[in-house]
Amino acid sequence: MSESAQPTTDSARRDRGNAIRSRTKYVNRACRECRRRRAKCDGQKPCCSRCLDRRLACVFSTEADNRGSAPKSHIQLLQNRVNLLEQTLQALGISIDGSPTSQGLQARIEASVTTPPVLRTVSAGSGCIPGQDTSRGDQPGFFGSTSGRLELQSRLAASTSPHESLGVGSCDAIPQDPVRRDFVISGSSPSIQDVPELPTHLVDHLIEIYFEWEQPWFQVVDRKLFLESRRDGGRYFSHLLLYSILAIASRYTSLEEVRTDTQDVNTAGLGFLQQAEARLQADLKWPSITTIQSLTIMAIMYVAIGSDASGWLHHGMAIRLVLDMGLNLDATSAPGSSSLTAEDIQLRHQIYWSLYCSDKLWATYTGRVCTMLDYQGSVPLPSTALPVAGSPLSILRELSTHCIILEKILTTLYAPNKTALDAEKYSFFDLCLMTLRGWFHSLPDHVGLNTSAQPNPQTSPHVHILHMVYHTSIILLSKPFITNKRFGESDSAPELHSAAASDVRRRASALCRDAAKEICLITERYRETFGSFRQSPLTATHCTLMALLVTLHGEESHAETSQGARKGLKTAMKTLEELSDSWTPPRRYWHTMTQALRIGSPSIENQDETPDWQESRAPDAAASQNEQSGNQQEVPLRLGNEGTWVSSELQLASDHGAQHPTYFNIDELELTAFDQLPSDYLTLESLGFDFSFSI
C-alpha cells in the first residue's frame, strides 16, 4: 500500500512544480488583455488561464514583441559603430539622415580635439602648396588630389629646401614680381594716391571700438596679431584691412568726424569704405589672409548702409578665398602646412569658424541657401584653455556648435530641395528640438544667461546676442509646422492629418510664443545692463524682427495675453529704434511695421510734419554722443569737406534708398494680422520668411 502511494506522491509534487514554473515563467508574447491590465500571462493558446477564468476574449498580437533590453556594452559598441560610419560618409561628402542627434553633435565636438583617423585618411591626398601660383605671392594655396599638382610637387621636392618658408613680409611691401610691382607702384585708383594721414587718436579710437564691440561677435581678426603687424610691418596688417576696420567701427560711434554728411548717420564710415574699395581690386589679384578678413568686414559694412547685394557679393568672395587657401582643412594635419606657426593655425581656424557662423546668419537674414556646409570642412572647433567670462573664443565655440544645428534646420526645412520628406519632418522636429535644448542646457556658466536673475554687469553683451540667436532658431524650427488659418497652410508645412501632427503644431505654436517672449526679455536685460542697442552687432536685428512678427500674429486675444503681447511689441520696436542709429536694416523694418500696422496717427498720415528722425532720438543716444564730446573737440577733421582725404562727391547709395522711421502710440495698436505688407517694403521675397503666418 505504501509502495504504491509513493510514486503517486512524487508525481503530484512534479505536477505542482511544473504548474508553479508555468505560472511564474516569462513568456515571449502576452495577450492584449493581460497587457492592458499589466497582469502576468501564461501564454497558453488559444486562451490564456487568466482570460479563461474570467471568460474574457483572449487575443494575441501577431506583431513582434521585442521586449527586453540589450546589454549596455553591446549598445555602446553599436553607437560607436554608427558614429564611425557617419563620420566616414560625411568625410566622403555623402549626405546622411538630416535628423541631428545629440550623439552626432557630441561626436563633432570630440572631433575638434582629435581628428578621426578616417578624416586624416581622406584628406591625405590634399595639401597647401606655397609658391605654385604666382598670382598669390607668398600665400600658400590649397590643391586637391584631382589637380595633379601634388605629384608635381613630389618630383620637385628633391631640388627644394624641405624647410621653405612661407614668407612673413608685410602684405603692403613692394613685391618682387615685375608685373605686380609696377601695378602697386602706379596705384590701382587715383583715390589711393596722395591720401593725407589720418589723425592717430581717431584711428586708435576706432580700432579700440572695433575690438570691443564688433570683433568678439565676428572674430575674423586677431587683436594681438593685427596690432603687432601694424607696429612691425607684419603680414597680418594691410591698409585694406585697416580701412575696413575703420569703416565698420564708424557705425558704433557717434562722432560726426567719421561721416561724409554730418547730418546723416548712415554716412558714417563711407569715406573709409571708399578707400578700402579702391584698394580691394589690387588685393584681389594677389589675395592673402588679410584679403579674406577685409572682404568679410566690408560685407557687413555694405549691409549696414543698406546695400545687401554688395554685402552678399563680398561675403561670397571671402568664402571662395577660404576654399582657395585651404582654411576649411585642419592645418595641424594637412600636408604642406608644416611651416605654419601655432599662431597661423589658430588664426586660420578662427577665420573659418567665424565665416561658417556668418554664413548661417546670412542664410537666416536673407532666406537663401547655406554656402558653407559642415561636411565640407575638417577644422576643429575653437578651444580655450581657461573658461573666461565673455571670452571671445568661448563665444565663438558655442556659436559654432549652435550653427551646426542651425545648418540642419535650414537645409532640412528651408532649402529649395529639402533633405527630408514630409513624413520625416515630424521626427526631425522632435530630434532637433531635443538637440537645441541639449546645446542650451550644456552651455558653460560663463556664457549662460538667466533672465529671471539680477543683471550681471560682467556678462558680455555678445552673450546676450548668442541667446537671442538660440531662441530665433527655435522659431525657425517651429515655423514650418504652424498652419495659417487665415491664409491657408504654409508651403513648407506638412499636412496635418493626424493627432500626432496636430500635437506638433500645438507645441510649435507654444514654442514660438515662448521664444519671442524670451527674446524680448533678453533685450530688456541687455538694455538694463548696457544702456541701449546703439553698439549692438547687426545680428540682433533679425532676432528682434522674428520676435516682433510672432508677437503680432498671436492667435490668442485674451486681455491678459494682449497686454503681454503689447509689452513685448513695445520692447521689440524700441530695440529696432535703437539699432537704427547704427544699421539701415532695422530702420527699414521700423518704417515698414509702422506702415503695415495702419495706425491712424498724424505721424504717419502727415510725415512731412514729423520732426527730423535723428533729432528726435531717445535721450540715451544724446548721452552717448555727449560722452564723445571731448573726442569731437580734439578731432577737427570733417570727412567730405573740401581738401580732406575723402572725395566730397562720394555717394554710396543703398539698394533701395534710405527709409526713416516715424513715431506712433503703441498703446493704440490693434494686435491683428494684416493682409499684406505695403508696396514700399524692400524685397520682401529676399527675406525668405512668410510674414503672414499666425501662431
Secondary structure, DSSP 8 states (H G I E B T S, - for coil): -HHHHHHHHHHHHHHHHHHHHHHHS--S--BHHHHHHT------SSS-HHHHHHT----B--S----S---HHHHHHHHHHHHHHHHHHHHTT----S---HHHHHHHHHHTTS--HHHHHHGGG-EEETTS-GGGTT--EEE-GGGSHHHHHHHHGGGS-TT-------TTS--SSHHHHHHHHH-SSGGGTT-----HHHHHHHHHHIIIIITTTS--S-HHHHHHHHHHT-TT--HHHHHHHHHHHGGG---GGGBSSTT-GGGBTHHHHHHHHHHHHHHHHS--HHHHHHHHHHHHHHHHTT-HHHHHHHHHHHHHHHHHTTTTS-TTTSTT-TT--HHHHHHHHHHHHHHHHHHHHHHHHH----SS-GGG--------SS--TT-HHHHHHHHHHHHHHHHHHIIIIISSS-SS-HHHHHHHHHHHHHHHHHHHHT--GGG---TTS---TTS-HHHHHHHHHHHHHHHHHHGGG--BTTTB--TT-----SHHHHHHHHHHHHHHHHHHHHHHHHHHHHHHHHS-STT--THHHHHHHHHHHHHHT-S---HHHHHHHHHHHHHHHHHHHHHTTT-HHHHHHHHHHHHHTT---HHHHTGGGS--TTTT--HHHHHHHHHTHHHHHH----TTSTTSSS-TT-----SS---------GGG------S---TTSS-HHHH---TT---
